[in-house]
Amino acid sequence: MPPRYKDPFYGINKLVREWNSNMALTFTPGWMTCLDESMSPWISKFTCPGFMFVPRKPHPFGNEWHTIECGISGIIFQLEPVKGKDS
């Protein structure tokens, strides 16, 4: 059931929850992990919920994500979208 308020991330919330729970069950990270802010590049702010411009990134347009990755294999095993001030 959709939330009563307008959540621009409604379409991907379940995907992110399922990704995180699946990775928790199937992946065991190494002894070194890395917290990071990642960008998924996107061109149009009209088709991308949470579109951001972050000038310090190599690809400054798109969605920003808080991620945790294994420092040994480089595999991202937890992620969370940065929803920004408008959400």
PyMOL commands that set and color helices and strands:
alter all, ss='L'
color gray80, all
select helices_A, chain A and resi 10-26
alter helices_A, ss='H'
color red, helices_A
select strands_A, chain A and resi 33-41+52-53+61-70+76-81
alter strands_A, ss='S'
color yellow, strands_A
deselect
rebuild
show_as cartoon
